[in-house]
Amino acid sequence: MFSDDTADSVSVPSLWRRSQHSEKDSKSCQTRQLQSADAEAQSVNTSICSTQTESKDKDKQTLYELNPKELDKPELKHFLDRVVESIIRELVKNAKTHAFDGFKVSWEDHNELISCLHCLQHPTAKERGLHVTCVSWNCTGSVVSSGFGRIDDGDWSTEKSFVCTWNLNRKGLSPTHADLVIDVPTAVTALCFHPDQPALIAGGLYSGEVVVWDTSRTQDTMLAQTGISADSHREPIYKVSWIPLQKKGECGILSACSGGRILLWNLDKSSLVLSTGYALVLQQVPHGSSIAGFKTRGSSTIGITALARSFSDSDTFLVGSEGGLLLRCSFTSQKMAMVLSDSHSVPLRAPAVFSFKKQCGPVHSIHCSPFHRNLFVIAGTDGLAHIHSLLQANPVLSLRVSDSYIFQVQWSPSRPLVFAAATSQGEVQIFDLGHGSLRPAATIEKSGSGQAATCLAFNSQNTHLLAVGKTDGTVSIWQLSRDLTEQGPRELSQLEQIAKQVAE
């Protein structure tokens, strides 16, 4: 069934071996040969030009040489004998004079000494035509506040107003959007930040109320107010000021009104309590020769328009009146005021101890020098800034600032001889008495016609900043140059010389 059989063999060639012995081609790639060339450029023609004055002839040169024979002329000798004595006398006098001591020529344009950083405004107040009546910096120097009202409204006004604050160090500061807007039922006439607590503001209103706001509150910012009470003022308040009390760390509020009352309030948590009261009555004013003929019609009450405390003497404060009276007063006076019995809870004292020379019109502003215990500056309707000493009745120096009213004057906190004055013509004049000139060292020009500069305030922390309020409802922040902010080496000695002058 089965048998052997022989079949042909079958072979299968290996594909792997064939792939290993496959032919390999070598290929290469190369760029074409680069072509390069060198080229040069040079001017072909050159020329040299020069100018020179022509040389003088020898004969012409001799005309300008000194001829020794000219010295022998009797006319020249006679002239020298006649004038040499007076020339030597004047040279000796110039060598001994101190008229130009410390004088430094300023070749800069006055307008370059100041520049405007911000122009702040509250749109609602601007639309209603409200004026900026007062400005104040807080104790850190970063926040400026402004009060709004009217300076041309002589009748009793119940128009609502505002207090606005701007933080100049805040990111994204908006000049037309205040950080805080406080609605006030009547015009704001005075503002003053607390000397140590940056969130507290004391304010005086046209209605006679004294108010304290706490700007750190998110809801109701009013911390305390006097209201319309028996102890409160009954006339518009022209000045509010924080003063240190006997207890360390505590401050009271001093307020003055046009009714002749000066009241000291203690801040007790959320209320203002009357502590001490003063009244200025004409019969109790020390009458010097300068005001011997002063008369009043009707009431003998002295209307207060300006008040300032001494930085060196805690017992002294100065008062200016509507009639031009300028008085030095004492906080510790025990003399009782000759006023009709009223409903004040504390007896009123008569603080006046000395009378200065009477002014020609109302005194709008007084400010004591922070560098000298006796010097202060006043300004009013006569357009003059009068520098006074506490030791004499007549002014030491008077400077013409404006042909119209001066609303506020203030010494620089960093320069003993520099002060600024805001005028009704819209200009702010900055004087530097160290330059030996009675002309302004710098002027902030008015931005528009008829816009008066009503108030100003130096920044005591950032002394190169000056805030100016105007009747157009704007508060402008100006930056002063080093010439107006850095104290010179001899300024304090020059200030002493001014204080020792005797008024002519």
C-alpha positions, 0 to 999 in steps of 0.5 A: 500500500505504501512505497518509497518515492523520491521527489525533487527538492525545493529551496526558498531563498532568504529575503533577509540575506538579500536585504543585507546585500542590497546596494547602497547609494551615497548622496551629498548636498552643498550650497553654491559658491558664494560671491563677495566683493569689497567696496569703499566710499570716500569724499573726493573733494575737501575744504577747510574754512575759518574766520579771524578778525583782521590784525590791527595796524601797529599805528592803530594799536598805539592809539589804545595804549596808555600814554604816560604823558596823560597822567601828568595832566593837571586836570586828571590830578585835580579830578582824582584829588576831588573824588578819591576821598568820597570813593574810599568812604563809600567803599568802607561803608559797603564793606561794613554793611549787612544789607545784602547778607544772605541775598541770593540771586534767583535767575529762574522764572517765578512760575517754574518754582511751582507746578500744579499736581491736582485740581480736585472738585465735587461735581454737585458742589460745582453745579450748584455754584458753591465756593470752597470756604476752608481746606485742611490736611490730616496729620499724616499729610496724605488726605486733604479735606475741603468745606463748601459754602458761600462767601458772598451770602450776607443773609442767613442761609439754610442751603445744604453743603458738603465736606469732601476728602481726597487721599492723594496717596490712593491708587487711582485718585479721581480728581472729580470723585472724592473718596468721602462726601459728607452731606451738611445741612448748612454752609461749612465755614471752618475745618480742622483735622485732629493733630494726632488722629487722622480720621477726626475732623472738627468743623464749624457751620454757618448755623453756629454748630460745632461738629466732629466727623469720624471718616473711618466710619462706613455708615454715619460719620458724625461723631459729635455735635453741639446742636442748637443749644443754650451753650452753642454759638448763635452766629456763624463760626469763623474758626475751629482749632484743636488744642491740647488739654492738661490730660496727656493725649487729649485735645479740646476744640476751640471755636470762635464766632462773629458774636464775640464768643470763644468757646472751648469744648471737650470731646466726651465719647460721642458728645461735645461738652462746654468746658470754658467760655470767653467773651470779647466786650469793647469796654473790657478791651485794653485801649491803647493810643491806636484805638482810643477813638474806636466807637461802635453803634448799638451792641458793644460785642466785638465780632470775631473774624480770625483767631490763632494760637501761639505755637510757643506759649500755650496760654496765648492766643490772638483775635481779629475782629470785624472792626479791625481790632487786633488783640492778644488774649490769655486762656488763664484770664480770670476776669469775668466778662461784662455781658448780660446773664445768658443761659451758658452753663459756664461763666464767660471770661474776658480774655483780652490783655493787649491791643495792637494797632487797629487795622483799616478793615476786618481782619480775615486771617492770623497765623503765628510763626512756628519758628519764633515765639513772638512773630505772627502775620495778619491780613485783611481787607487793606491788601497788606500783610502785616508782620507783628511782634507780640512785644509792640503795638505797631507792625514790624513790617508791612508788605503790599500783597494785593490791591484787593482783599486777602482772605488767608495768610499762613507761614511755611512749616519748613521755611522760617521766612516764607509765607503765602497769601490768598487774594480775592483777585484769584492769585496766591502770592508766596513771599520769601523775606530771606531774599531781601526783597518785598516782591513775591518770590512766586505767584500762583496765577488766577485760572479764570476771571472773577475766581477768588482764592478763598483759603490755603493750607501748607502740608506740615508733613509733605512741606512741598505741597500747598492746597488752595481753594477757590470760589469756582469750587475747586481745590488745587494742589501745588508742588513747591520747589526746593527754593521755597521749602528747604531752609537756608543756613542763616534763616533763623538769624535773619528771622531774629533780626526782623523780630528786633526791628522797631516799626517806624 
